């Protein structure tokens, strides 16, 4: 997947989801913010023991949301130019 530092948005079940890519250590994570007021969701891709990649939440516990929303994040991130590297600025969930 291409890396991008540019925030983006998409529609999911009738509401806007704001996405902010961040670099945490050497891992690319995405902070997702929802219009309906639910807590932000942090997702990243992980590799299973057998080598397949999957979307997961950080911390664990919102796997179903991570898998569903990760598809949208991946589709959009792949279509954006990767002129910048993800930012390593502190991840502030409640800005």
C-alpha positions in Angstrom: 0.0 0.0 0.0 1.2 3.5 -0.8 1.9 5.7 2.2 0.4 9.2 2.4 0.5 12.0 4.9 -2.6 13.7 3.6 -5.8 13.3 5.7 -8.9 12.1 3.7 -12.6 11.4 4.2 -15.1 8.9 3.0 -18.8 8.1 3.5 -19.7 5.0 5.5 -23.3 4.1 6.0 -24.4 7.7 5.6 -21.9 9.4 7.7 -18.5 11.0 7.0 -15.4 9.3 8.4 -12.2 11.5 8.7 -9.0 9.6 8.4 -5.5 10.8 9.5 -2.5 8.6 8.6 0.2 8.5 11.2 3.5 6.8 11.5 3.9 5.1 15.0 7.4 3.7 15.2 7.8 2.1 11.8 4.1 1.2 11.5 1.6 3.1 9.5 -1.7 3.5 11.4 -4.9 5.3 10.5 -6.9 7.3 13.0 -10.6 7.3 12.1 -13.0 9.9 13.4 -16.8 9.5 13.2 -19.6 12.0 12.9 -21.9 10.1 15.2 -19.7 10.7 18.2 -18.4 7.2 18.8 -14.8 7.0 20.0 -12.1 7.3 17.4 -10.7 4.1 15.9 -7.1 3.4 15.2 -6.5 0.7 12.6 -3.5 -0.8 10.9 -2.7 -3.8 8.8 -1.1 -6.8 10.4 0.2 -10.1 9.1 -1.2 -13.4 10.2 1.0 -16.4 10.9 0.3 -17.8 7.5 1.3 -14.6 5.8 -2.1 -13.1 4.9 -2.6 -9.4 5.8 -5.7 -8.2 7.7 -7.0 -5.0 9.3 -7.0 -4.8 13.1 -7.8 -2.2 15.7 -5.4 -0.7 18.3 -6.0 -1.6 21.0 -7.8 -4.8 20.1 -11.5 -5.1 20.6 -13.0 -3.4 17.5 -11.9 -5.9 14.9 -15.2 -6.0 13.0 -15.1 -2.2 12.5 -11.4 -2.4 11.6 -12.0 -5.0 8.9 -15.0 -3.2 7.4 -13.4 0.3 7.4 -9.9 -0.9 6.4 -11.3 -1.8 3.0 -12.3 1.8 2.4 -9.0 3.2 3.8 -6.9 0.9 1.6 -8.9 1.8 -1.5 -8.6 5.5 -1.0 -5.0 5.5 0.2 -4.0 3.5 -2.9 -5.5 6.2 -5.2 -3.7 9.1 -3.6 -0.3 10.4 -4.6 2.4 9.5 -2.2 4.4 12.7 -2.4 4.8 12.9 1.4 5.7 10.4 4.1 3.3 9.8 6.9 3.8 12.2 9.8 5.3 11.1 13.0 3.7 13.9 15.0 2.0 12.7 18.2 -1.4 11.1 17.6 -4.0 13.2 19.3 -7.3 11.4 19.3 -9.4 14.1 20.8 -8.4 17.3 19.0 
